[in-house]
Amino acid sequence: MKKRRTKIVDFKNDVLFKFTLRDDQDPDCLYLLKLIIENIAGIECHSLKVQNPELNPQHVEDKDMILDIRVINENGEICDVEMQNSSLDREQYQRFQIYGAKLLSEQQKRGDDYIEHIHPVFQLIFIDDLDTDNLMLIDKYMTRNDLGKVERYCLITRIYIYLPYINILKKEKQIGNFDELETAIYIFKNGLDDDIIKTGKKVVKIMEKKVEKFNEDMILQDMAFHRDLNKWASHARIQRVREESLREGKQEGLREGKQEGLREGKQEGLKYSVLKLFQKRFSEVETAFLDDLSAEQYEKILDLLLEGATLEDIYRAVAIVNHE
């Protein structure tokens, strides 16, 4: 029996997110872009041009690829919109700042007049995390002095949209009272659930159409699936490296005394990653055959999942490693 292809419905997947906003010739995309930019960045957008609409399947394996949407309005102001399905940490904060500086510096060409050719940059970052020091839905940053005054002619504005906060907001007011922007943010966080569909808002209908159209394209589906796989794997490997680095910093005697525990910890970490990725790819298949493998065996299965191996390839690999 042929397995039904799983639909991609999570807008936190940055392939689906970019697909939803990338086409400035599509009235629905333009509606969403203007809704987001005008209400979050606070700038007018009589006309918009997406500078990077491409979705290239050949680049999807690049774990560092940023699937942002760079938009320029009639005044030359640049808005960079991106989705981050990850937690906030020091590396993320620094990356956002570096990328904002890059967007600014890329405008300057040798011999250009700064006044005529440098335009403000607005970074709109949707992220699936909260800043516990600033519990709010939208958090804006600009350079300020010690008195809190914004620097004159400030060129970079960075705005975080903390997706989990929309569920806090839902408790404070009925979901039917959400405005169009709040509705869009709710869908980015929770998807098109029954509660939001019942509101019948324009943004709901647009995003329903976007999901359906996206899932009609198998290439886009595969891109989204591989992005999820790569992110899961990258997260698992980063965690593994950090854990191993911490372990290496311990005293030699302690490390030797806990070797067995460390081996078990590594094995459990790999098993967790393999099961997560396997269930994401083959959601209807039992995973009992993946129990009680060694760390080396889980490494091999993890690599196969990342390479897009078939279920038969994985069955075969498990049979081989067990035989060995």
N, C-alpha and C positions, 0 to 999 in steps of 0.2 A: 504494500500500500504506500502510495506516494505521500510523503510528509508535507503538510500544508506550510507554506512559507510564512514566517512570522512577520507581522507588520511592524514597522518602526513608527512609534507614536509619541516618543519622549522628545519634547522640544529642547531638552538639555543636551541631547546629542547635537554637536555643533554642525554636523552635515545637514540635518533637517532644519536647524535654526538658520543656517545661511541660505538654504534653498527657499525658506519662507520669506526672506527679506531681500534677496539679491537682484531681482528683476525690476529695474526702474521704468520699464515699458509696460509693466503690469499694474493696473489700477489698484488691485488688492495689495500688492507689495508697497506701492507708494502710500496707500492709506496707513499701513502699519508703520512704515518708516517715519512718516510725518507725525503720527500719533506718538511714537516713542521719542523722536528727536525734539519736537516742539514742546512736549510736556515734561521731558526730563532735562534736556540741555537748556531749554528756555530760549531757543532762537527760532526765528521765523524761517519757513522753508517754502517759498512760493514755487521753487523748482529744485529738483534733486537729481544728482547723477551718481550712480554707483560706480566707483572706480575699479573695483575688482570683483566682477560678478562670476568669475570662473569657479567651477567645481571640477578639479582634475583628479580622476581616479588614480593616476600614476603617482600622485603625491600623498595619497592617504596613509601610506605606511610610515611617513615621516612623523614621528611622535612630537616633534617640535613645531610642526606646521600650525599656524594660527589661522583658523577659519573665521576671520573677522569680516565685517562689511564696512568698507570705507566709502563714505558718502560726502559729497561736496554740494553746498547750496549755491544760490545765485550770488552770494557775497564772497564766495571762496572759502567760507568756513568749513573745516573738515570735521566730520563726526565719524569716529570709529566705534562700531558696535560689535561686541563679542559676547559669547556665552562661555562660561567656565563651570563645568560640572565637577568641581573640586573644592577642597577646603582652602581657606586663606592661611598662608604661612609666610615666613620671611621671603622665601624665594619668589612667591607669587607677587607680593607687594613690590619687590624690586623689579621683577619682569615687567609689570604694568608701567612702572615709572620709566624704565629704559625704553620700552616700546613707544610711550608717549613722546619721549625726547627724539626718537628716531623719526616719528611721523612729522615732527617739527623740522628737524634738520634736513630731511629729504626735500623739503620745499626750496631750500637755498641752493642755487647754482652759482658757480663762479661768475662774478660780474653783475649779479642781480642786485637790484635796489631792494633793501630789506623792507622798506615801507610799502612798496607796491606788490612784492611777491611773497611775503610771509603772512600767513593767515592763521587765526586761532585754531587750536586743536581741542576737540572735545572727545574724551574717551568715556563711552557708556559700557560698563562692565556688568553683565548679569552673572551673578555667582551664587552657587548653591551652598551658601554658608552665611553665618551671622558674625558681625563684629560685636562681641559682648560688651565692649566699651561704648558702643554707639548703636543702641537698639532702635533701628528705624528702617523704613523701606528703602529710602533713597538717601545716599550720603555723598555730599559734594565736597571736593577738595580743590583749593586754589592756593597759590603762594600768598602769604600774609605776613605782616610784621608783628612785633610783640604786642601791639595794641589791637590786633585782629583786623587791620585794614588790608584789603586786597591790593596787591602790587599793581601799580599803574600799567596798563597795556598788557596785562597778564595773558600769556599765549597758550597755556595748557590748563584745562579744566578736566579733572578726573572724577567720574561719578560711578559709585558702586550701587547696584540695585540688588539688595539682599533677598533672594527668592524666598527663603523660609519665613521671612517676616510677613508675607502675604497671608499665611495661615494664622498668624497672630491677629492680623487685621480682620480676617474672616470672623473671628470670635467677637470682635468689637462691634462689627456691623454686619447686617445680613448680606449674603453674597449677591443678592438681587440689587443691592444698593451700590455695588461696585461701579465705578465709571469705566469707560472703555480701556483706559491704560491699566487700571487695577485688574480688569478682566484678563487682559493680555498677559500680565505678569503672573496671574493665578494659573493660566494655561501653561506658561513656560515652566512653572514649578510642578503642577499637579496633572497636567495633561487635560484632555477633553473629557472630564468625568460628567456624570449625570447632573450634578448640581449646577455646573456652569453651563451645560448645554441647555438646560431648562430656561435660562435667562433670555435666550434668543437674541443676544446682542450681535451687532454687526461683526465685531471682531471674532466672535465665536464661529459664525458662519464662514468667515474668510479662512480661519485656521483649520476648520473641518475640511474645506476644499483643498487646502495646501497639503494636509496629511494624505488625503486620497490620491492626489496627483503625484505626490512623492513616491507613494508605494506602488504606483503603476510602473515605475522605472526600476528595473532590477539592478542596474548599475549603481544607481543612487542608494538603493537598499544595501547592496554589498559594501559600498563606501561607508555607510553609517555603521554597519555591523563591524567592519574591521576597525573603525575608529574606536568603538567601544572595547573591542578586544585589545587593541594596542594600549588604551588607557588603563584597562585593568592590569595588563601585564606590566606596564611601566610602573604603575603604583606598587604592584607586588614586588617588583625588583628593587625599587627605591627603598621600600620598607626593609627588604632583605639586606641591602647594602648598609643601611643605617644600623640595623640590629647587629650586623656582623662587625661594623666599625666600633660600636659600643662594647661589644664583647672583646674585641682586640685590645681595648683600652684597659681592661681589667688586669689585675695582677696575674702573673703566670701561674702561680699555685692555684688561685681560684679558678682560672680557666681550665686547667688540667682536671680539677676536681669536678667540673661540671660538663665535661665533654659529651657525655651521654645525653644530658638534658638539652644541650645545644643542638645536638643532632636531631633529637625528637622535635624540638621547636622549629628547626628548619623544615623538617618533613611535614609538620602540621601546617606551616605557612604555605608551602608549595601545594599541599593537598587542597587547602582552602581556595587558592587561586585557580587551580585546575577545575575544581567543582564549579566555581562561579562562572568561569569561561565556558565550560562544557554545558551547563544548564542554560546559559544565554544562547548558545548555538543550537543545542539539541534539547529543547525544553520538554519534549515528550518522552525522552529516553531515560530509563532507569540508570542510576549511577553506581549501583552496588559493585560493579566490576572494577571501579576505580578505588575501592577501599584497600587498605593495607598494602600499598605499594611503597617502594623505597623512595628516598629523596631523589636519587638519580633517575628513577622511572618517572616520577612526577615531572622532573625537568624535561624529559623527552616528550611526554604527553603535552606539556605546556607549549613547547616549541611547535609541535604539530598543530595545535589549536591556532597558534599565531600565524602559521603558514596557510591556514584555511583548509586543512586536511579533511577528507570525508570521514563519516562515521566508520566506514569499513577500514580506512587507514588506521584509525585509532584502535579499533578492535584488534587489528593485526599487530600493531605495535605492542599492545598490552600482552597479547599471546606470546610474542617473541621475547619480551623482557622477562616474562614469568618463566618461560622455558630456559632462558639463560640463567 
